[in-house]
Amino acid sequence: MENGTARKGTKAAIRAAIAAERRELADLFDTLRTEQWDEQSLCTGWRVREVVAHMSMGFRLSLPATLGELVKARGNLHRMTDRVARRDAEAHSATALSAFVRDNAHHPWTPPVGGFAAALGHDVVHGLDVTLALGHDRRVPEDRLHILLDEIRPSGLRFFGCDLDGVRLCAEDLDWSYGSGAPVYGAAQDLLSVAYGRRLPVGRLRGEPSDRFTRPAEEA
């Protein structure tokens, strides 16, 4: 009984973190200038508006609609999500896109694998795709970072295309590290983005292997 109660408590805490993250990000999105919505995010090929449109896709598309989009994409999940994000980014205003995130703060959507922790990761990392690309100083609360950093696994790194061979990620603002080898130092939220396959703007990481996880200046 105690284990079941603890699991329920953990799930409730993660769902509360998801709701808070969505509300806070929606508030932030509402402050963006018109031109910032068209700036490049950390997601390759997506502007800020495509990222925000994608964040709410799971709330707005029913399961049959999602499966229909997947059929159109010939079963390729990445092709499907790219197409839907581009379509919805053009179909909805910036105000509507941020409202989709806020109005669904408590939506129970989760990715196909990983449950509510993966849903929190989806929101936090896509939020970082926007804020890090724009040079915004938002800090993800530590409790949310701890949840996600504790969830990092080799299978997840492979899924997101993050190669940490010979590298140890070392947070400078939390007591956390992962991997083994030459250290790469940075803020915990920046290292979380690395673990999700992102390449960061110049100057956010330190350490000899940091260039492997840094965007070339011409892509900034």
JOSUL-V574503 format. One record per pair of residues at least 4 apart in sequence whose ideal C-beta (glycine too) atoms are under 8 Angstrom apart, sorted by the first residue. I is the first residue (numbers start at 1). J is the second residue. D is the distance in whole Angstrom. If there is no record, write none. Layout:
BEGIN
((I & J & D) (I & J & D))
END
This chain:
BEGIN
((1 & 5 & 6) (2 & 6 & 6) (3 & 7 & 6) (4 & 8 & 6) (5 & 9 & 6) (6 & 10 & 6) (7 & 11 & 6) (8 & 12 & 6) (9 & 13 & 6) (10 & 14 & 6) (11 & 15 & 6) (11 & 116 & 6) (12 & 16 & 6) (13 & 17 & 6) (14 & 18 & 6) (14 & 116 & 4) (14 & 117 & 6) (14 & 120 & 6) (14 & 147 & 6) (15 & 19 & 7) (15 & 106 & 7) (15 & 108 & 8) (15 & 116 & 6) (16 & 20 & 6) (17 & 21 & 6) (17 & 120 & 6) (17 & 141 & 8) (17 & 143 & 7) (17 & 144 & 5) (17 & 147 & 7) (18 & 22 & 6) (18 & 105 & 8) (18 & 116 & 7) (18 & 119 & 6) (18 & 120 & 5) (18 & 123 & 6) (19 & 23 & 6) (19 & 105 & 4) (19 & 106 & 5) (20 & 24 & 6) (20 & 105 & 8) (20 & 141 & 8) (21 & 25 & 6) (21 & 120 & 7) (21 & 123 & 5) (21 & 124 & 6) (21 & 127 & 7) (21 & 140 & 8) (21 & 144 & 6) (22 & 26 & 6) (22 & 101 & 5) (22 & 102 & 7) (22 & 104 & 7) (22 & 105 & 4) (22 & 123 & 6) (23 & 27 & 7) (23 & 102 & 6) (23 & 105 & 5) (24 & 28 & 7) (25 & 29 & 6) (25 & 55 & 8) (25 & 101 & 6) (25 & 123 & 7) (25 & 127 & 5) (25 & 130 & 8) (26 & 30 & 7) (26 & 98 & 5) (26 & 99 & 7) (26 & 101 & 4) (26 & 102 & 3) (26 & 105 & 8) (27 & 31 & 7) (27 & 102 & 8) (28 & 32 & 7) (28 & 127 & 8) (28 & 130 & 8) (28 & 131 & 7) (28 & 136 & 7) (28 & 138 & 6) (29 & 52 & 6) (29 & 94 & 7) (29 & 97 & 7) (29 & 98 & 4) (29 & 101 & 7) (29 & 130 & 8) (30 & 95 & 7) (30 & 98 & 5) (32 & 36 & 4) (32 & 37 & 6) (32 & 48 & 7) (32 & 94 & 7) (32 & 134 & 8) (33 & 37 & 8) (34 & 38 & 8) (34 & 94 & 7) (35 & 39 & 7) (36 & 48 & 6) (36 & 134 & 6) (37 & 47 & 7) (37 & 48 & 5) (37 & 49 & 5) (37 & 52 & 8) (37 & 94 & 5) (38 & 47 & 5) (38 & 48 & 7) (38 & 49 & 7) (39 & 47 & 6) (39 & 48 & 6) (39 & 133 & 7) (39 & 134 & 6) (40 & 46 & 8) (40 & 47 & 6) (40 & 133 & 6) (40 & 219 & 8) (41 & 46 & 5) (41 & 47 & 6) (41 & 48 & 5) (41 & 50 & 7) (41 & 51 & 5) (41 & 129 & 5) (41 & 130 & 6) (41 & 133 & 5) (42 & 128 & 7) (42 & 129 & 4) (42 & 130 & 8) (42 & 132 & 6) (42 & 133 & 5) (42 & 193 & 7) (42 & 198 & 5) (42 & 199 & 7) (42 & 200 & 7) (42 & 215 & 8) (43 & 50 & 7) (43 & 51 & 6) (43 & 54 & 8) (43 & 126 & 8) (43 & 129 & 5) (43 & 198 & 8) (45 & 50 & 8) (45 & 82 & 7) (46 & 50 & 4) (46 & 51 & 5) (46 & 54 & 7) (46 & 82 & 8) (46 & 85 & 6) (46 & 129 & 8) (47 & 51 & 7) (47 & 89 & 7) (48 & 52 & 6) (48 & 130 & 5) (48 & 133 & 7) (48 & 134 & 7) (49 & 53 & 6) (49 & 89 & 4) (49 & 94 & 7) (49 & 97 & 6) (50 & 54 & 6) (50 & 85 & 4) (50 & 86 & 6) (50 & 89 & 5) (51 & 55 & 7) (51 & 85 & 8) (51 & 126 & 5) (51 & 129 & 5) (51 & 130 & 6) (52 & 56 & 7) (52 & 89 & 8) (52 & 94 & 8) (52 & 97 & 5) (52 & 98 & 7) (52 & 100 & 8) (52 & 101 & 7) (52 & 126 & 8) (52 & 130 & 7) (53 & 57 & 7) (53 & 84 & 8) (53 & 85 & 5) (53 & 88 & 4) (53 & 89 & 4) (53 & 92 & 7) (53 & 97 & 6) (54 & 81 & 6) (54 & 84 & 7) (54 & 85 & 4) (54 & 88 & 8) (54 & 126 & 7) (55 & 100 & 8) (55 & 101 & 6) (55 & 122 & 7) (55 & 123 & 7) (55 & 126 & 5) (56 & 60 & 6) (56 & 97 & 7) (56 & 100 & 4) (56 & 101 & 6) (56 & 104 & 6) (57 & 61 & 6) (57 & 81 & 7) (57 & 84 & 6) (57 & 85 & 7) (57 & 88 & 7) (58 & 66 & 8) (58 & 107 & 8) (58 & 109 & 4) (58 & 111 & 8) (59 & 100 & 6) (59 & 104 & 4) (59 & 107 & 5) (59 & 109 & 6) (60 & 88 & 8) (60 & 100 & 6) (61 & 65 & 4) (61 & 66 & 5) (61 & 69 & 7) (61 & 84 & 7) (62 & 66 & 7) (63 & 67 & 6) (64 & 68 & 6) (65 & 69 & 7) (66 & 70 & 6) (67 & 71 & 7) (68 & 72 & 7) (69 & 73 & 6) (69 & 80 & 5) (69 & 83 & 7) (69 & 84 & 6) (70 & 75 & 6) (70 & 77 & 7) (70 & 80 & 5) (71 & 75 & 7) (72 & 80 & 7) (72 & 83 & 7) (73 & 77 & 8) (73 & 79 & 4) (73 & 80 & 4) (73 & 83 & 6) (74 & 79 & 7) (76 & 80 & 6) (77 & 81 & 6) (78 & 82 & 6) (79 & 83 & 6) (80 & 84 & 6) (81 & 85 & 6) (82 & 86 & 6) (83 & 87 & 6) (84 & 88 & 6) (85 & 89 & 6) (86 & 90 & 7) (87 & 91 & 6) (88 & 92 & 6) (88 & 97 & 8) (89 & 97 & 7) (92 & 96 & 4) (92 & 97 & 5) (92 & 100 & 8) (93 & 97 & 7) (94 & 98 & 7) (95 & 99 & 6) (96 & 100 & 7) (97 & 101 & 7) (98 & 102 & 6) (99 & 103 & 6) (100 & 104 & 6) (101 & 105 & 8) (104 & 109 & 8) (109 & 119 & 6) (110 & 114 & 7) (110 & 115 & 5) (110 & 116 & 6) (110 & 118 & 6) (110 & 119 & 5) (111 & 118 & 5) (111 & 119 & 6) (111 & 122 & 6) (113 & 118 & 7) (114 & 118 & 3) (114 & 119 & 8) (114 & 121 & 7) (114 & 151 & 8) (114 & 156 & 8) (115 & 119 & 7) (116 & 120 & 6) (117 & 121 & 6) (117 & 147 & 6) (117 & 148 & 7) (117 & 151 & 5) (118 & 122 & 6) (118 & 151 & 8) (119 & 123 & 7) (120 & 124 & 6) (120 & 144 & 6) (120 & 147 & 6) (120 & 148 & 6) (121 & 125 & 6) (121 & 148 & 5) (121 & 151 & 7) (121 & 196 & 7) (122 & 126 & 6) (123 & 127 & 6) (124 & 128 & 7) (124 & 140 & 6) (124 & 144 & 6) (124 & 145 & 8) (124 & 148 & 6) (124 & 189 & 8) (124 & 192 & 7) (125 & 129 & 7) (125 & 148 & 8) (125 & 192 & 7) (125 & 193 & 6) (125 & 196 & 5) (125 & 198 & 7) (126 & 130 & 7) (127 & 131 & 6) (127 & 138 & 8) (127 & 140 & 7) (128 & 132 & 5) (128 & 140 & 7) (128 & 189 & 6) (128 & 190 & 8) (128 & 192 & 7) (128 & 193 & 5) (128 & 198 & 8) (129 & 133 & 6) (129 & 193 & 8) (129 & 198 & 7) (130 & 134 & 6) (130 & 136 & 7) (131 & 136 & 4) (131 & 137 & 8) (131 & 138 & 5) (132 & 136 & 8) (132 & 190 & 7) (132 & 193 & 6) (132 & 198 & 8) (132 & 200 & 6) (132 & 201 & 6) (132 & 204 & 7) (133 & 201 & 7) (135 & 201 & 7) (139 & 189 & 7) (140 & 144 & 5) (140 & 145 & 5) (140 & 189 & 5) (140 & 192 & 8) (141 & 145 & 7) (142 & 146 & 6) (142 & 174 & 7) (142 & 188 & 8) (143 & 147 & 7) (144 & 148 & 7) (145 & 149 & 6) (145 & 174 & 7) (145 & 188 & 5) (145 & 189 & 6) (145 & 192 & 6) (146 & 150 & 6) (146 & 174 & 8) (146 & 176 & 8) (147 & 151 & 7) (148 & 152 & 8) (148 & 192 & 6) (149 & 171 & 8) (149 & 174 & 8) (149 & 176 & 5) (149 & 178 & 7) (149 & 188 & 7) (149 & 191 & 8) (149 & 192 & 6) (151 & 156 & 7) (152 & 156 & 6) (152 & 157 & 7) (152 & 178 & 6) (152 & 195 & 5) (153 & 157 & 7) (154 & 158 & 6) (155 & 159 & 6) (156 & 160 & 6) (156 & 195 & 7) (157 & 162 & 4) (157 & 163 & 8) (157 & 164 & 6) (157 & 195 & 6) (158 & 162 & 8) (160 & 195 & 7) (160 & 196 & 5) (160 & 197 & 4) (161 & 197 & 4) (162 & 194 & 6) (162 & 195 & 6) (162 & 196 & 7) (162 & 197 & 5) (163 & 212 & 8) (164 & 168 & 8) (164 & 169 & 7) (164 & 178 & 7) (164 & 179 & 5) (164 & 181 & 8) (164 & 195 & 8) (165 & 181 & 8) (166 & 180 & 8) (166 & 181 & 4) (166 & 182 & 6) (166 & 209 & 7) (167 & 179 & 5) (167 & 181 & 5) (167 & 182 & 6) (167 & 183 & 8) (167 & 184 & 6) (167 & 209 & 5) (167 & 212 & 7) (168 & 177 & 6) (168 & 178 & 7) (168 & 179 & 4) (168 & 180 & 5) (168 & 181 & 5) (168 & 182 & 7) (168 & 183 & 5) (168 & 184 & 7) (169 & 177 & 6) (169 & 178 & 5) (169 & 179 & 6) (169 & 183 & 8) (169 & 184 & 6) (169 & 186 & 8) (169 & 191 & 5) (169 & 194 & 7) (169 & 195 & 7) (170 & 176 & 8) (170 & 177 & 5) (170 & 183 & 5) (170 & 184 & 7) (170 & 185 & 5) (170 & 186 & 8) (170 & 191 & 8) (170 & 207 & 8) (171 & 175 & 7) (171 & 176 & 4) (171 & 177 & 7) (171 & 185 & 8) (171 & 186 & 7) (171 & 187 & 7) (171 & 188 & 4) (171 & 191 & 6) (172 & 185 & 5) (172 & 186 & 6) (172 & 187 & 6) (172 & 188 & 8) (173 & 187 & 5) (173 & 188 & 6) (174 & 188 & 4) (176 & 188 & 6) (176 & 191 & 8) (177 & 183 & 8) (178 & 191 & 8) (178 & 195 & 7) (181 & 209 & 8) (182 & 207 & 6) (182 & 208 & 5) (182 & 209 & 5) (183 & 207 & 5) (184 & 191 & 7) (184 & 194 & 7) (184 & 205 & 6) (184 & 206 & 7) (184 & 207 & 4) (184 & 209 & 6) (184 & 210 & 5) (184 & 213 & 7) (185 & 205 & 7) (185 & 206 & 4) (185 & 207 & 5) (185 & 210 & 8) (186 & 190 & 4) (186 & 191 & 5) (186 & 194 & 8) (186 & 200 & 8) (186 & 204 & 6) (186 & 205 & 4) (186 & 206 & 7) (186 & 210 & 8) (187 & 191 & 7) (187 & 204 & 7) (188 & 192 & 6) (189 & 193 & 7) (190 & 194 & 7) (190 & 200 & 6) (190 & 204 & 5) (190 & 205 & 7) (191 & 195 & 7) (192 & 196 & 7) (193 & 198 & 4) (193 & 200 & 6) (194 & 198 & 6) (194 & 200 & 7) (194 & 205 & 8) (194 & 213 & 5) (198 & 213 & 8) (199 & 213 & 6) (199 & 214 & 6) (199 & 215 & 4) (199 & 219 & 8) (200 & 204 & 4) (200 & 205 & 6) (200 & 213 & 6) (200 & 214 & 6) (200 & 215 & 6) (201 & 214 & 7) (201 & 215 & 6) (201 & 220 & 6) (202 & 214 & 6) (202 & 215 & 7) (202 & 217 & 6) (202 & 220 & 7) (204 & 214 & 8) (205 & 210 & 4) (205 & 213 & 6) (205 & 214 & 6) (206 & 210 & 6) (209 & 213 & 8) (210 & 214 & 6) (215 & 219 & 5) (215 & 220 & 6) (216 & 220 & 8))
END
